[in-house]
């Protein structure tokens, strides 16, 4: 891939990281990368290892996990804060990625956690596709 294309892909990725709560679609993000939707989707997957939609979903779930751990906001409010339009779709996607519904996750992690360096927190908390769902559940 040419360096200018990679720079535009990174800008599009930054857009998804920064504005995950907005209703973004592939057309908008591809436009930010100055590419057609098809070319953008293929290039993004090749460079970052997952399709743009999956990457955006990962960002949203990651942020929801943080809000569930650090705040006492209702799950419905968190759902809307991270860019979902319906509680049902949020709960289903959260359960698919994390392995438990949001309310159960909040109960499992308990209250606020002690400070952790951001680099370690990002590495540890980044959801993986059903990686957490395969982990054995605690009794």
Sine and cosine of phi, psi and omega as CSV:
sin_phi,cos_phi,sin_psi,cos_psi,sin_omega,cos_omega
0.00,0.00,0.63,-0.78,0.01,-1.00
-0.95,0.31,0.49,-0.87,-0.02,-1.00
-0.86,0.51,-0.69,0.73,0.02,-1.00
-0.87,0.49,-0.63,0.78,0.04,-1.00
-0.89,0.46,-0.66,0.75,0.00,-1.00
-0.90,0.43,-0.63,0.77,0.03,-1.00
-0.89,0.46,-0.66,0.75,0.02,-1.00
-0.93,0.37,-0.60,0.80,0.05,-1.00
-0.89,0.45,-0.65,0.76,0.03,-1.00
-0.91,0.42,-0.60,0.80,0.05,-1.00
-0.90,0.43,-0.64,0.77,0.04,-1.00
-0.92,0.40,-0.65,0.76,0.04,-1.00
-0.90,0.44,-0.67,0.74,0.06,-1.00
-0.87,0.48,-0.61,0.79,0.05,-1.00
-0.87,0.49,-0.70,0.71,0.02,-1.00
-0.91,0.42,-0.62,0.79,0.03,-1.00
-0.91,0.41,-0.63,0.78,-0.09,-1.00
-0.99,0.15,-0.59,0.81,-0.13,-0.99
-0.85,-0.52,0.62,0.79,-0.04,-1.00
-0.86,0.52,-0.45,0.89,-0.06,-1.00
-0.98,0.20,-0.25,0.97,0.05,-1.00
-0.98,0.21,0.42,-0.91,0.08,-1.00
-0.97,0.24,0.98,0.22,-0.01,-1.00
-0.99,0.12,0.59,-0.81,0.14,-0.99
-0.80,-0.60,0.15,-0.99,-0.08,-1.00
-0.87,0.50,-0.59,0.81,-0.01,-1.00
-0.88,0.48,-0.70,0.72,0.00,-1.00
-0.91,0.41,-0.69,0.72,-0.04,-1.00
-0.95,0.32,-0.61,0.79,0.06,-1.00
-0.89,0.46,-0.62,0.78,0.04,-1.00
-0.89,0.45,-0.61,0.79,0.04,-1.00
-0.91,0.42,-0.46,0.89,0.02,-1.00
-1.00,-0.02,0.01,1.00,-0.03,-1.00
0.84,0.55,0.70,0.72,0.00,-1.00
-0.69,-0.72,0.34,-0.94,0.14,-0.99
-0.94,0.34,0.34,-0.94,-0.01,-1.00
-0.84,0.54,-0.73,0.69,-0.05,-1.00
-0.89,0.45,-0.75,0.66,-0.01,-1.00
-0.89,0.46,-0.68,0.74,0.00,-1.00
-0.88,0.48,-0.75,0.67,-0.04,-1.00
-0.86,0.51,-0.69,0.72,0.00,-1.00
-0.93,0.38,-0.70,0.71,-0.03,-1.00
-0.91,0.41,-0.66,0.75,0.00,-1.00
-0.89,0.46,-0.72,0.69,-0.01,-1.00
-0.89,0.45,-0.65,0.76,-0.01,-1.00
-0.90,0.43,-0.68,0.74,-0.08,-1.00
-0.98,0.17,-0.61,0.80,-0.14,-0.99
-0.93,-0.37,-0.06,1.00,0.14,-0.99
1.00,0.10,0.02,1.00,0.06,-1.00
-0.45,-0.89,0.41,-0.91,0.00,-1.00
-0.92,0.40,0.41,-0.91,-0.03,-1.00
-0.85,0.52,-0.61,0.79,0.02,-1.00
-0.90,0.44,-0.65,0.76,0.03,-1.00
-0.92,0.39,-0.62,0.79,0.03,-1.00
-0.89,0.45,-0.71,0.70,0.01,-1.00
-0.89,0.46,-0.66,0.75,0.03,-1.00
-0.88,0.47,-0.65,0.76,0.04,-1.00
-0.87,0.49,-0.70,0.72,0.04,-1.00
-0.86,0.51,-0.70,0.72,-0.03,-1.00
-0.91,0.41,-0.69,0.72,0.01,-1.00
-0.92,0.40,-0.65,0.76,0.04,-1.00
-0.86,0.51,-0.71,0.71,0.01,-1.00
-0.92,0.38,-0.63,0.78,0.03,-1.00
-0.88,0.47,-0.66,0.75,0.04,-1.00
-0.87,0.50,-0.67,0.75,0.02,-1.00
-0.89,0.46,-0.72,0.69,-0.01,-1.00
-0.91,0.42,-0.61,0.79,0.03,-1.00
-0.91,0.42,-0.58,0.82,0.01,-1.00
-0.97,0.23,-0.62,0.78,-0.20,-0.98
-0.98,-0.18,-0.23,0.97,-0.06,-1.00
-0.80,-0.60,0.18,-0.98,0.11,-0.99
-0.93,-0.37,0.38,0.93,0.06,-1.00
-0.87,0.50,0.54,-0.84,0.09,-1.00
-0.89,0.45,0.48,-0.88,-0.01,-1.00
-0.85,0.53,-0.61,0.80,0.01,-1.00
-0.88,0.47,-0.67,0.75,0.01,-1.00
-0.92,0.40,-0.66,0.75,0.05,-1.00
-0.89,0.46,-0.66,0.75,0.04,-1.00
-0.81,0.59,-0.74,0.67,-0.01,-1.00
-0.95,0.32,-0.59,0.81,-0.01,-1.00
-0.90,0.45,-0.51,0.86,-0.06,-1.00
-0.99,-0.12,0.12,0.99,0.14,-0.99
0.97,-0.24,0.09,1.00,0.07,-1.00
-1.00,0.05,0.47,-0.89,0.01,-1.00
-0.98,-0.22,-0.28,0.96,-0.01,-1.00
-0.67,-0.75,0.63,-0.77,0.00,-1.00
-0.90,0.44,-0.59,0.80,0.00,-1.00
-0.89,0.46,-0.73,0.69,0.00,-1.00
-0.93,0.36,-0.59,0.81,0.05,-1.00
-0.88,0.47,-0.76,0.65,-0.02,-1.00
-0.88,0.47,-0.65,0.76,0.01,-1.00
-0.91,0.42,-0.73,0.69,-0.01,-1.00
-0.92,0.40,-0.67,0.74,0.02,-1.00
-0.86,0.50,-0.71,0.70,0.01,-1.00
-0.90,0.44,-0.63,0.78,0.03,-1.00
-0.88,0.48,-0.68,0.73,-0.09,-1.00
-0.99,0.14,-0.70,0.71,-0.13,-0.99
-1.00,-0.03,-0.48,0.88,0.02,-1.00
0.99,-0.16,0.02,1.00,0.05,-1.00
-0.41,-0.91,0.42,-0.91,0.01,-1.00
-0.92,0.40,0.35,-0.94,-0.05,-1.00
-0.83,0.55,-0.68,0.74,-0.03,-1.00
-0.91,0.41,-0.60,0.80,0.05,-1.00
-0.93,0.36,-0.63,0.78,0.05,-1.00
-0.86,0.51,-0.72,0.70,0.01,-1.00
-0.85,0.52,-0.69,0.73,0.02,-1.00
-0.92,0.40,-0.56,0.83,-0.04,-1.00
-0.95,0.30,-0.57,0.82,-0.06,-1.00
-1.00,0.03,-0.20,0.98,0.02,-1.00
0.93,0.35,-0.31,-0.95,-0.07,-1.00
-0.95,0.32,-0.28,-0.96,-0.01,-1.00
-0.84,0.54,0.63,-0.78,-0.02,-1.00
-1.00,-0.05,0.40,-0.91,0.05,-1.00
-0.91,0.42,0.41,-0.91,-0.04,-1.00
-0.87,0.50,0.67,-0.74,0.03,-1.00
-0.78,-0.63,0.63,-0.77,0.04,-1.00
-0.81,0.59,0.70,-0.72,-0.07,-1.00
-0.81,0.59,-0.61,0.80,-0.03,-1.00
-0.90,0.44,-0.63,0.78,0.03,-1.00
-0.95,0.30,-0.63,0.77,0.01,-1.00
-0.88,0.48,-0.70,0.71,0.00,-1.00
-0.88,0.47,-0.69,0.72,-0.02,-1.00
-0.91,0.42,-0.66,0.75,-0.06,-1.00
-0.97,0.23,-0.58,0.82,-0.12,-0.99
-1.00,-0.04,-0.17,0.98,-0.01,-1.00
-0.89,0.46,0.87,-0.48,-0.01,-1.00
-0.92,0.40,0.58,-0.82,0.11,-0.99
-0.89,-0.45,0.52,-0.85,-0.04,-1.00
-0.83,0.56,0.96,-0.26,0.04,-1.00
0.85,0.53,0.18,0.98,0.07,-1.00
-0.90,0.43,-0.66,0.75,0.01,-1.00
-0.97,0.26,-0.49,0.87,-0.01,-1.00
-0.91,0.40,-0.48,0.88,-0.01,-1.00
-0.99,0.17,-0.30,0.96,-0.02,-1.00
-0.92,0.39,0.58,-0.81,0.02,-1.00
-0.90,0.43,0.63,-0.78,0.02,-1.00
-0.98,0.19,0.56,-0.83,0.05,-1.00
-0.98,0.19,0.58,-0.82,-0.01,-1.00
-0.99,0.14,0.00,0.00,0.00,0.00
